[in-house]
Amino acid sequence: FEGMYDLEDCIIRTPCDPDITFSDDPLRMYRAVRFAAKLGFNIEHTAYKSIMKNKDRVFILSRERITEEVDKMLTYKSPKKGLTLLYALGLWCFPAPFNPYTIETIERLSNKKLRWFMLCYSYVVSDYSGYMRDLRLPQEYAKYMNRIIHTFRLLYTLPVPTSPLIRCCLDVSKEDTRDALTLNHAFHLALEQYDPEDLSLWHKAVEAMILENEKEYCHFRLCLDGNEMAELSGLSG
């Protein structure tokens, strides 16, 4: 099959007729994109056109199989090429529409859960449980995203937030507050509306405020928790 030449030329090609290859198992279309992302290769033009021609075949695939391929792609250092290819080939399969800023944000993140967050993020959605069920991702992803969405939006405005706002973030997202801060930093870098050095200073200032407020909160304990209040009010059980 002269595969060594293709390896030297950084080309992904099907050994048989691509129409047959992709029709027999449509998941191979996602796999071709994933290897292009992993290796930095290009998909050979005949295979590329075949994917566009057969893209509707992906509807016979289970959601789990597609998500597994994308999940692997999001572990790579640079998933940008693969995600852009998915859109160009008509294989985009995420709740949020394709947005170049989303891709640039993902490229600046290393946390896989945060990358999934950006692929699902919507300005009008505050509960990601439904999205996670549709994508067949673990429910812990939904819980994680639901914890940081509020903090992400609170920190979205760039002026350094006040201590009360930081405490509000810690109340909601707890140990994930820094992840929300990292997400904001990457998001604003992708927008290219602010000087990177200014953004770095902003990130460090907010991180210092988080650390300061965490120290204040580490000795704070509630006199009653929710279960005790329910029991005292006769609402338990």
Solvent accessible surface area in square Angstrom, and as a share of the most:
residue,aa,sasa,rsa
1,F,196,0.82
2,E,128,0.57
3,G,36,0.35
4,M,131,0.59
5,Y,137,0.52
6,D,18,0.09
7,L,101,0.50
8,E,125,0.56
9,D,92,0.48
10,C,57,0.34
11,I,49,0.25
12,I,31,0.16
13,R,117,0.43
14,T,21,0.12
15,P,86,0.54
16,C,82,0.49
17,D,71,0.37
18,P,19,0.12
19,D,45,0.23
20,I,100,0.51
21,T,19,0.11
22,F,3,0.01
23,S,36,0.23
24,D,103,0.53
25,D,28,0.14
26,P,2,0.01
27,L,6,0.03
28,R,94,0.34
29,M,0,0.00
30,Y,2,0.01
31,R,81,0.30
32,A,10,0.08
33,V,0,0.00
34,R,22,0.08
35,F,76,0.32
36,A,0,0.00
37,A,11,0.08
38,K,111,0.47
39,L,91,0.45
40,G,49,0.47
41,F,26,0.11
42,N,91,0.47
43,I,16,0.08
44,E,21,0.09
45,H,128,0.57
46,T,59,0.34
47,A,1,0.01
48,Y,63,0.24
49,K,129,0.55
50,S,6,0.04
51,I,0,0.00
52,M,83,0.37
53,K,143,0.61
54,N,19,0.10
55,K,69,0.29
56,D,99,0.51
57,R,89,0.32
58,V,17,0.10
59,F,166,0.69
60,I,107,0.54
61,L,21,0.11
62,S,53,0.34
63,R,55,0.20
64,E,89,0.40
65,R,95,0.35
66,I,13,0.06
67,T,7,0.04
68,E,96,0.43
69,E,4,0.02
70,V,0,0.00
71,D,31,0.16
72,K,79,0.34
73,M,1,0.00
74,L,0,0.00
75,T,85,0.49
76,Y,34,0.13
77,K,192,0.82
78,S,50,0.32
79,P,0,0.00
80,K,80,0.34
81,K,71,0.30
82,G,0,0.00
83,L,0,0.00
84,T,57,0.33
85,L,25,0.13
86,L,0,0.00
87,Y,114,0.43
88,A,48,0.37
89,L,0,0.00
90,G,41,0.40
91,L,3,0.01
92,W,49,0.17
93,C,28,0.17
94,F,16,0.07
95,P,49,0.31
96,A,11,0.08
97,P,107,0.68
98,F,50,0.21
99,N,60,0.31
100,P,85,0.53
101,Y,106,0.40
102,T,15,0.09
103,I,4,0.02
104,E,46,0.21
105,T,0,0.00
106,I,1,0.00
107,E,50,0.22
108,R,101,0.37
109,L,6,0.03
110,S,108,0.69
111,N,52,0.26
112,K,59,0.25
113,K,55,0.23
114,L,2,0.01
115,R,7,0.03
116,W,0,0.00
117,F,0,0.00
118,M,4,0.02
119,L,0,0.00
120,C,0,0.00
121,Y,20,0.08
122,S,25,0.16
123,Y,151,0.58
124,V,136,0.78
125,V,32,0.18
126,S,72,0.46
127,D,88,0.45
128,Y,0,0.00
129,S,25,0.16
130,G,29,0.28
131,Y,56,0.21
132,M,0,0.00
133,R,146,0.53
134,D,89,0.46
135,L,3,0.01
136,R,128,0.47
137,L,15,0.08
138,P,66,0.41
139,Q,78,0.35
140,E,97,0.43
141,Y,18,0.07
142,A,1,0.01
143,K,129,0.55
144,Y,10,0.04
145,M,0,0.00
146,N,46,0.24
147,R,79,0.29
148,I,0,0.00
149,I,6,0.03
150,H,77,0.34
151,T,0,0.00
152,F,1,0.01
153,R,79,0.29
154,L,47,0.23
155,L,1,0.01
156,Y,80,0.30
157,T,92,0.54
158,L,31,0.15
159,P,105,0.66
160,V,76,0.44
161,P,16,0.10
162,T,88,0.51
163,S,38,0.24
164,P,81,0.51
165,L,49,0.24
166,I,0,0.00
167,R,71,0.26
168,C,51,0.31
169,C,0,0.00
170,L,15,0.07
171,D,81,0.42
172,V,55,0.32
173,S,0,0.00
174,K,120,0.51
175,E,127,0.57
176,D,11,0.06
177,T,2,0.01
178,R,83,0.30
179,D,36,0.19
180,A,0,0.00
181,L,1,0.00
182,T,57,0.33
183,L,0,0.00
184,N,0,0.00
185,H,38,0.17
186,A,4,0.03
187,F,13,0.05
188,H,4,0.02
189,L,41,0.21
190,A,4,0.03
191,L,31,0.15
192,E,138,0.62
193,Q,127,0.56
194,Y,95,0.36
195,D,72,0.37
196,P,83,0.52
197,E,129,0.58
198,D,85,0.44
199,L,2,0.01
200,S,38,0.25
201,L,117,0.58
202,W,17,0.06
203,H,32,0.14
204,K,131,0.56
205,A,38,0.30
206,V,0,0.00
207,E,64,0.29
208,A,59,0.46
209,M,35,0.16
210,I,0,0.00
211,L,86,0.43
212,E,99,0.44
213,N,2,0.01
214,E,53,0.24
215,K,129,0.55
216,E,98,0.44
217,Y,75,0.29
218,C,88,0.53
219,H,160,0.71
220,F,130,0.54
221,R,208,0.76
222,L,133,0.66
223,C,132,0.79
224,L,80,0.40
225,D,67,0.35
226,G,56,0.53
227,N,125,0.64
228,E,76,0.34
229,M,112,0.50
230,A,31,0.24
231,E,120,0.54
232,L,134,0.67
233,S,70,0.45
234,G,62,0.60
235,L,143,0.71
236,S,65,0.42
237,G,129,1.24
